[in-house]
C-alpha cells in the first residue's frame, strides 16, 4: 500500500502564519502537520509515501529528508502550478505514482491511525471515501450524497436535504481504481477549467462509471486545518498524541 499526500499549497487562509512557512510545516505540538500524517500512516504499516510539494518546496523536501523510520521510503513530486491550481492538478502531477493500490490524502487533514485502519478494512471498491457525520454543515464542508453505500455526489454545494455526511479528505483506491482515476484526471486536466478543480470532481465522474463507496469514521478523531481557529483546535486534539502513536508502533 502506498500513500500520496497533497501538500503543494501555501495555505493562504492561514496568513500571516504561512507567509514564510507552508501549511504542512506548521507545528502541531512538537511535530509538523506533515510529520504527524506520516507517523499515522507508518503506524498502519504504510512504508511507501509520496508527497506532492509546491510552495517553498525546498523547505518541505528538506524536512522529509530528516524523517527517518525503519523501512520507510519518502519521495516528493513538484507541482509547478501550485500557485494557480487546485489539487486536481497536484494529483495529475503525481499520476505516475498511482501504479498500485494507494491512499490519497489532503495535506491539511490530521487523523488518528485507526481511521486508516478502518478504511483499509472497508469492502473492496474501486474507490472509497472516508466520511464523517455531524449535526450541521457549513459552506466549506465537502458534503456527500449517497444511494445506500454508493456515492452519488460529493461537493460543497449539495443542498441540505441531500447531505449524508462529509468527506474528510482521505480516499482509498484499489484494483482498477488507480487506472480509472488516472484516466479521469487526464480528461479533466485537458479542460480549460481543469487546473482549478478539486480532485473530488474526478471522483464524482468516476462514480458514474463504477461503484465508489464510503467508509464511515464516526467516533474517531480527525481535524482539517484551513483557518487559524482550526490550527488551534488541531493542536488541542493532537499535540499530546505522539506517545500513544509510539506505543502502537512498538506493538
Secondary structure as a PSIPRED ss2 file (coil, helix, strand):
# PSIPRED VFORMAT (PSIPRED V4.0)

   1 X C   1.000  0.000  0.000
   2 X E   0.000  0.000  1.000
   3 X E   0.000  0.000  1.000
   4 X E   0.000  0.000  1.000
   5 X E   0.000  0.000  1.000
   6 X E   0.000  0.000  1.000
   7 X E   0.000  0.000  1.000
   8 X C   1.000  0.000  0.000
   9 X C   1.000  0.000  0.000
  10 X C   1.000  0.000  0.000
  11 X C   1.000  0.000  0.000
  12 X H   0.000  1.000  0.000
  13 X H   0.000  1.000  0.000
  14 X H   0.000  1.000  0.000
  15 X C   1.000  0.000  0.000
  16 X C   1.000  0.000  0.000
  17 X C   1.000  0.000  0.000
  18 X C   1.000  0.000  0.000
  19 X C   1.000  0.000  0.000
  20 X C   1.000  0.000  0.000
  21 X C   1.000  0.000  0.000
  22 X C   1.000  0.000  0.000
  23 X H   0.000  1.000  0.000
  24 X H   0.000  1.000  0.000
  25 X H   0.000  1.000  0.000
  26 X C   1.000  0.000  0.000
  27 X E   0.000  0.000  1.000
  28 X E   0.000  0.000  1.000
  29 X C   1.000  0.000  0.000
  30 X C   1.000  0.000  0.000
  31 X E   0.000  0.000  1.000
  32 X E   0.000  0.000  1.000
  33 X H   0.000  1.000  0.000
  34 X H   0.000  1.000  0.000
  35 X H   0.000  1.000  0.000
  36 X H   0.000  1.000  0.000
  37 X H   0.000  1.000  0.000
  38 X H   0.000  1.000  0.000
  39 X H   0.000  1.000  0.000
  40 X H   0.000  1.000  0.000
  41 X H   0.000  1.000  0.000
  42 X H   0.000  1.000  0.000
  43 X H   0.000  1.000  0.000
  44 X C   1.000  0.000  0.000
  45 X C   1.000  0.000  0.000
  46 X C   1.000  0.000  0.000
  47 X C   1.000  0.000  0.000
  48 X E   0.000  0.000  1.000
  49 X E   0.000  0.000  1.000
  50 X E   0.000  0.000  1.000
  51 X E   0.000  0.000  1.000
  52 X E   0.000  0.000  1.000
  53 X E   0.000  0.000  1.000
  54 X C   1.000  0.000  0.000
  55 X C   1.000  0.000  0.000
  56 X C   1.000  0.000  0.000
  57 X H   0.000  1.000  0.000
  58 X H   0.000  1.000  0.000
  59 X H   0.000  1.000  0.000
  60 X H   0.000  1.000  0.000
  61 X H   0.000  1.000  0.000
  62 X H   0.000  1.000  0.000
  63 X H   0.000  1.000  0.000
  64 X H   0.000  1.000  0.000
  65 X H   0.000  1.000  0.000
  66 X C   1.000  0.000  0.000
  67 X C   1.000  0.000  0.000
  68 X C   1.000  0.000  0.000
  69 X C   1.000  0.000  0.000
  70 X C   1.000  0.000  0.000
  71 X C   1.000  0.000  0.000
  72 X C   1.000  0.000  0.000
  73 X E   0.000  0.000  1.000
  74 X E   0.000  0.000  1.000
  75 X E   0.000  0.000  1.000
  76 X E   0.000  0.000  1.000
  77 X E   0.000  0.000  1.000
  78 X E   0.000  0.000  1.000
  79 X C   1.000  0.000  0.000
  80 X C   1.000  0.000  0.000
  81 X C   1.000  0.000  0.000
  82 X C   1.000  0.000  0.000
  83 X C   1.000  0.000  0.000
  84 X C   1.000  0.000  0.000
  85 X C   1.000  0.000  0.000
  86 X C   1.000  0.000  0.000
  87 X H   0.000  1.000  0.000
  88 X H   0.000  1.000  0.000
  89 X H   0.000  1.000  0.000
  90 X H   0.000  1.000  0.000
  91 X H   0.000  1.000  0.000
  92 X H   0.000  1.000  0.000
  93 X H   0.000  1.000  0.000
  94 X C   1.000  0.000  0.000
  95 X H   0.000  1.000  0.000
  96 X H   0.000  1.000  0.000
  97 X H   0.000  1.000  0.000
  98 X C   1.000  0.000  0.000
  99 X C   1.000  0.000  0.000
 100 X C   1.000  0.000  0.000
 101 X C   1.000  0.000  0.000
 102 X E   0.000  0.000  1.000
 103 X E   0.000  0.000  1.000
 104 X E   0.000  0.000  1.000
 105 X E   0.000  0.000  1.000
 106 X E   0.000  0.000  1.000
 107 X C   1.000  0.000  0.000
 108 X C   1.000  0.000  0.000
 109 X E   0.000  0.000  1.000
 110 X E   0.000  0.000  1.000
 111 X E   0.000  0.000  1.000
 112 X C   1.000  0.000  0.000
 113 X H   0.000  1.000  0.000
 114 X H   0.000  1.000  0.000
 115 X H   0.000  1.000  0.000
 116 X H   0.000  1.000  0.000
 117 X H   0.000  1.000  0.000
 118 X H   0.000  1.000  0.000
 119 X H   0.000  1.000  0.000
 120 X H   0.000  1.000  0.000
 121 X C   1.000  0.000  0.000
 122 X C   1.000  0.000  0.000
 123 X C   1.000  0.000  0.000
 124 X C   1.000  0.000  0.000
 125 X C   1.000  0.000  0.000
 126 X C   1.000  0.000  0.000
 127 X E   0.000  0.000  1.000
 128 X E   0.000  0.000  1.000
 129 X E   0.000  0.000  1.000
 130 X E   0.000  0.000  1.000
 131 X E   0.000  0.000  1.000
 132 X E   0.000  0.000  1.000
 133 X C   1.000  0.000  0.000
 134 X C   1.000  0.000  0.000
 135 X C   1.000  0.000  0.000
 136 X C   1.000  0.000  0.000
 137 X C   1.000  0.000  0.000
 138 X C   1.000  0.000  0.000
 139 X C   1.000  0.000  0.000
 140 X C   1.000  0.000  0.000
 141 X C   1.000  0.000  0.000
 142 X C   1.000  0.000  0.000
 143 X E   0.000  0.000  1.000
 144 X E   0.000  0.000  1.000
 145 X E   0.000  0.000  1.000
 146 X E   0.000  0.000  1.000
 147 X E   0.000  0.000  1.000
 148 X C   1.000  0.000  0.000
 149 X C   1.000  0.000  0.000
 150 X E   0.000  0.000  1.000
 151 X E   0.000  0.000  1.000
 152 X E   0.000  0.000  1.000
 153 X E   0.000  0.000  1.000
 154 X E   0.000  0.000  1.000
 155 X E   0.000  0.000  1.000
 156 X C   1.000  0.000  0.000
 157 X C   1.000  0.000  0.000
 158 X C   1.000  0.000  0.000
 159 X C   1.000  0.000  0.000
 160 X H   0.000  1.000  0.000
 161 X H   0.000  1.000  0.000
 162 X H   0.000  1.000  0.000
 163 X C   1.000  0.000  0.000
 164 X C   1.000  0.000  0.000
 165 X E   0.000  0.000  1.000
 166 X E   0.000  0.000  1.000
 167 X E   0.000  0.000  1.000
 168 X E   0.000  0.000  1.000
 169 X E   0.000  0.000  1.000
 170 X E   0.000  0.000  1.000
 171 X E   0.000  0.000  1.000
 172 X E   0.000  0.000  1.000
 173 X E   0.000  0.000  1.000
 174 X C   1.000  0.000  0.000
 175 X C   1.000  0.000  0.000
 176 X C   1.000  0.000  0.000
 177 X H   0.000  1.000  0.000
 178 X H   0.000  1.000  0.000
 179 X H   0.000  1.000  0.000
 180 X H   0.000  1.000  0.000
 181 X H   0.000  1.000  0.000
 182 X H   0.000  1.000  0.000
 183 X H   0.000  1.000  0.000
 184 X H   0.000  1.000  0.000
 185 X H   0.000  1.000  0.000
 186 X H   0.000  1.000  0.000
 187 X H   0.000  1.000  0.000
 188 X H   0.000  1.000  0.000
 189 X H   0.000  1.000  0.000
 190 X C   1.000  0.000  0.000
 191 X C   1.000  0.000  0.000
 192 X C   1.000  0.000  0.000
 193 X C   1.000  0.000  0.000
 194 X H   0.000  1.000  0.000
 195 X H   0.000  1.000  0.000
 196 X H   0.000  1.000  0.000
 197 X C   1.000  0.000  0.000
 198 X C   1.000  0.000  0.000
 199 X H   0.000  1.000  0.000
 200 X H   0.000  1.000  0.000
 201 X H   0.000  1.000  0.000
 202 X H   0.000  1.000  0.000
 203 X H   0.000  1.000  0.000
 204 X H   0.000  1.000  0.000
 205 X H   0.000  1.000  0.000
 206 X H   0.000  1.000  0.000
 207 X H   0.000  1.000  0.000
 208 X C   1.000  0.000  0.000
 209 X C   1.000  0.000  0.000
 210 X C   1.000  0.000  0.000
 211 X C   1.000  0.000  0.000
 212 X E   0.000  0.000  1.000
 213 X E   0.000  0.000  1.000
 214 X E   0.000  0.000  1.000
 215 X E   0.000  0.000  1.000
 216 X E   0.000  0.000  1.000
 217 X C   1.000  0.000  0.000
 218 X C   1.000  0.000  0.000
 219 X C   1.000  0.000  0.000
 220 X C   1.000  0.000  0.000
 221 X C   1.000  0.000  0.000
 222 X E   0.000  0.000  1.000
 223 X E   0.000  0.000  1.000
 224 X E   0.000  0.000  1.000
 225 X C   1.000  0.000  0.000
 226 X C   1.000  0.000  0.000
 227 X C   1.000  0.000  0.000
 228 X H   0.000  1.000  0.000
 229 X H   0.000  1.000  0.000
 230 X H   0.000  1.000  0.000
 231 X H   0.000  1.000  0.000
 232 X H   0.000  1.000  0.000
 233 X H   0.000  1.000  0.000
 234 X H   0.000  1.000  0.000
 235 X H   0.000  1.000  0.000
 236 X H   0.000  1.000  0.000
 237 X H   0.000  1.000  0.000
 238 X H   0.000  1.000  0.000
 239 X C   1.000  0.000  0.000
 240 X C   1.000  0.000  0.000
 241 X C   1.000  0.000  0.000
 242 X H   0.000  1.000  0.000
 243 X H   0.000  1.000  0.000
 244 X H   0.000  1.000  0.000
 245 X H   0.000  1.000  0.000
 246 X H   0.000  1.000  0.000
 247 X H   0.000  1.000  0.000
 248 X H   0.000  1.000  0.000
 249 X H   0.000  1.000  0.000
 250 X H   0.000  1.000  0.000
 251 X C   1.000  0.000  0.000
